[in-house]
Amino acid sequence: MAHDLMWNLIPADGSFNSKKGDKLPNFEIYFEGFYNLQFIAIDSIKKVSPKNKFFQDYLTLFPDLIINKQKFENVIKPMLTIANNNG
């Protein structure tokens, strides 16, 4: 599901993933840092290894791999809402 993909965009230790449960990040607090991290990651991989399989997760959300803050917010916010509604 799309809301599961959001969590997979940031590499995390398995122990963190097993503890997150139903907790969702507070959009207002964490969005800026989350966006910056994703932007740097995509930009770096594009420059260093443009054919990297890492992009497969992003292509689902951003088929053209062009990401700006508003576009990213328009994708992430509904995913948080869906995740919240699904428990």
N, C-alpha and C positions, 0 to 999 in steps of 0.2 A: 504494500500500500504506500501511497505517496507520503503519508505522515511518518512512516517508518524510515523513509529515505532521509528525512531531515536529520535524524540522529546519526545516520551513517556518514554524513558529510564531514564530520570531525572525527579523526582517528582517536579512539579512547581505549584505555585498558579495559579488558573484559570484566574486571571486578566493578568498574564504574557502571558499565552497561547493565550488569545484573542488579545493581542497587537503585537504578533510576526509577523503576516501577512506573507509577502513574504520574510522576512529577514532571511538569512541563516548565520550560524556562519562562521567566517573566519577560515579555516582549520588550517593554520599555527599558528595562535594565540591561538586557543582554543583546539586543539586536545589533547595535552599533559594532560591538566587538566581534560578534558572529559574522556580520557582513564583512568587516575588515579582514578577518582571518580567511574567509572564503575568497575574497577578491585577490588577496596576496597569493593564496595557493593556486588559483586558476591562472593568474598572470605569470607566476613563476614556472608552472608546468608548461604553459604555452611556449615560453621562451626556451626552456631547457629540454623538454621532451614532448613536443606537440602530438605525438602519436601514442602517448601513454594511456594505458587502460584506465587510469584514474579518472579520466573524463567521462567514462560511461555513466557514473552516478549523476553527474551534472547534466549530461545530454537529455536525461529524462525531464529535467526542469527547465533547462535553457538550451534548446536544440542548436542555437547559433553560437553558444558559449560567449555571448556578449552580455555582460552583467553590469548593471548600474544599481545604485542604492534603491531607487524607486521600483525597478523591475524585481529586484530581489525581495523587497518588502511585499510586493504584490503576490509573490509565490509563497513566501514563508508564513505570512499572517493567516491565510486561509488554512494552511496545513496545521498550524497550532489550534485553530478553531475546530477543525475536524478531529484532531487528536483529543482535544478536550471533550468534545461531544461523544466520542467513542469510549471515553474513560481510559 
